[in-house]
Amino acid sequence: MKQIIINADDFGRHVLINRAVETAVQEGMLRSATIMAGGAAFADAAELAVRTPALGVGIHLTLVDAAPVLPPAEIPTLVTAEGRFLPDHT
């Protein structure tokens, strides 16, 4: 039987996104999300993931137009002068 997997993206980006993921899991609409380690609400998302065993969590790799987790000085070829990832992939 074919199945479709609905995955919540940007888990950890904002607390409102995290709450929406939590609600969707509680209502049986969602079973997976990808967490953004550099997201502003990462700690909240990590706590939610621990207390929600029905939620499978993968990693959301952010490689453009965001703040890196590492200090920009450690990855100078990947960031702009402002310390953010390059604005696009071109």
Secondary structure, 3 states (H helix, E strand, C coil): CCCCCCEEEEECCCHHHHHHHHHHHHCCCCCEEEECCCCCCHHHHHHHHHHCCCCEEEECCCCCCCCCCCCHHHCHHHECCCCCECCCCC
